[in-house]
Amino acid sequence: MAILNRSYIVFKHSLPGSAGRRRLKRFLLYKLARYVLQANSGYGRRRLIGAWCALSRVPRLAETPIKELPKRYVQLRQDCLRRLHI
């Protein structure tokens, strides 16, 4: 959930086109790469799958108006958890 959590915070506290939003993509790809390198255990593989799920939902979070972010975040988080059967 680190990917979805970080994205939520950045989108909540920055405007479209801001430096924070531009840098977010690079940070998220860095996190995903770290998870790929650490996917040699059951926990590591589950974390990678969760990160991939969250990363695929970041664009939907990005297009959400700031006032609706909390509700959309919860929906996307629950969707990822359902897909992971947690």
N, C-alpha and C positions, 0 to 999 in steps of 0.2 A: 504494500500500500504506500510505500515511500514515494513512488512516482505519482500516484493520484493525489496524495497529501500535498506534496510540494507544488504540484500544478494548481491545486485549489488555492493555496496561499498566494502564489504569484498572480493568479487571475483576479483574486479578491482585492489585492492591494496595488494593482498596476493597470494602466490603460492599454488598449490595443495599440500595438506599434512601439511600446515602451522598450527600453533596454532590457528590463527584467524579463519581459516576454520573449524577446529575441534570444536571450541567453538560455532560456529554459530548455529549448530543444536540444542544445548541446549537452546540457547537464543530464537530461533524461536519457540521451543516447549513451553517455558515459556510465550512468547507473546500469543500464541494460547490458552494456559490455562487461561490466564487473560481475553481474549476475550470470552471464554466459560462462565466464571463466571460473566461477565458483559452483557450477552445476554438476559437480561430480558426486554428489550425495542426493539422497531422497529429498532432504530439506532444500538443498540448492536447486534441484529441478523444479520443485513446487514454487519456490520463490521466483524463479525465472518465468514460469508459466503465469504466475500472478502479475509479474511486472509487464509481461507482454500483453496481458489482458488490459491492465491499466493504461498502458501506452496507447493501445488502440482506441481508448475512450477519451483521451486528452483533447482531441479536436472538438468533440461534442461539448466538453467542459469549456473550451476556449470560446465557443460561439454563444455561450449562455450569458445573458445580461447579469450584471453584478448582483442585483437584488434577488435573482433566482438561483444563484450559485449554491447556497447551502442545500436546497432541495435537490438540484441536479447532481451534486456531489454524492449525496446519500443514495440516490437512485443508481448511479454508475458504480458506486462501491458495492451495493447489494447485488448488482448484476454480475460483477466479477466474482463475488463470493459464491453466488449460485452456480456459476460456470465451473468453479473449482470444487464444488460440493462441500463447502465448509459450513 
